[in-house]
Amino acid sequence: MAKIEIYSSPFCGFCHAAKRLLTQKGASFTEIDVMKNPDRKAEMIQRAKGKRTVPQIFIDGAHIGGSDELHALDRRGGLDPLLNGA
């Protein structure tokens, strides 16, 4: 199974939507709450090439983007292979 990291905040609807999709897919993920851990926000910005909004999602170290990009990837049929390590 893929290693999934999602930088999020508790009041972010897009974060909830992304986590809901991953959960529906049966994927486990590590959530990094940038409100509880503000020092991790700088890490997120660096890893996401300057993106400052949450969520920022990484699968096996590759930057996927935010919720919109995750859902678009799923619609194109590209999410399941990544989640299964293909």
C-alpha positions in Angstrom: 0.0 0.0 0.0 1.2 3.5 -0.8 2.5 5.9 1.8 0.1 8.9 1.9 0.7 12.1 3.7 -1.9 14.9 3.8 -1.2 18.3 5.3 -4.5 19.7 6.5 -6.3 21.9 9.0 -9.4 21.0 11.0 -11.8 23.7 9.5 -10.9 23.0 5.9 -13.8 21.6 3.8 -11.4 20.6 1.0 -9.3 18.7 3.5 -12.4 16.8 4.7 -13.3 16.0 1.1 -9.9 14.7 0.3 -9.7 12.6 3.4 -13.2 11.2 2.7 -12.2 10.1 -0.8 -9.1 8.4 0.5 -11.1 6.7 3.2 -13.7 5.5 0.7 -10.8 4.0 -1.3 -9.7 2.1 1.8 -6.4 4.0 1.9 -4.7 4.8 5.2 -2.9 8.1 5.5 -0.8 10.2 7.8 -2.5 13.5 8.6 -0.3 16.5 9.5 -2.4 19.3 11.1 -0.6 22.5 10.3 -2.7 24.4 12.8 -1.6 22.2 15.7 1.9 22.0 14.2 2.6 25.4 12.6 6.3 24.5 12.1 5.2 21.8 9.7 3.6 24.4 7.4 7.0 25.6 6.2 7.9 22.0 5.5 4.6 21.7 3.5 5.3 24.8 1.5 8.8 23.6 0.6 7.6 20.1 -0.4 4.7 21.5 -2.4 6.9 23.9 -4.4 5.5 27.1 -2.8 1.8 26.0 -2.4 0.5 27.5 0.8 -3.1 26.2 0.9 -4.3 23.0 2.5 -4.7 20.2 1.8 -1.5 19.3 0.1 -1.3 15.6 -0.6 1.7 13.4 -1.2 1.6 9.7 -2.3 4.9 7.8 -2.0 6.6 11.2 -1.8 5.1 12.5 -5.1 3.2 15.8 -4.8 -0.4 15.2 -6.0 -1.7 18.7 -5.1 -4.9 19.6 -3.3 -8.3 18.1 -3.1 -9.3 19.2 -6.6 -6.2 17.6 -8.1 -6.8 14.4 -6.1 -10.4 14.1 -7.3 -9.4 14.9 -10.9 -6.8 12.1 -10.7 -9.5 9.8 -9.4 -11.8 10.7 -12.3 -9.1 10.0 -14.8 -8.5 6.6 -13.3 -5.0 7.5 -12.0 -5.6 7.3 -8.3 -6.2 3.6 -7.7 -2.9 2.6 -9.4 -1.0 5.0 -7.1 -2.8 3.8 -4.0 -1.9 0.2 -4.9 1.7 1.0 -5.5 1.6 0.5 -9.3 
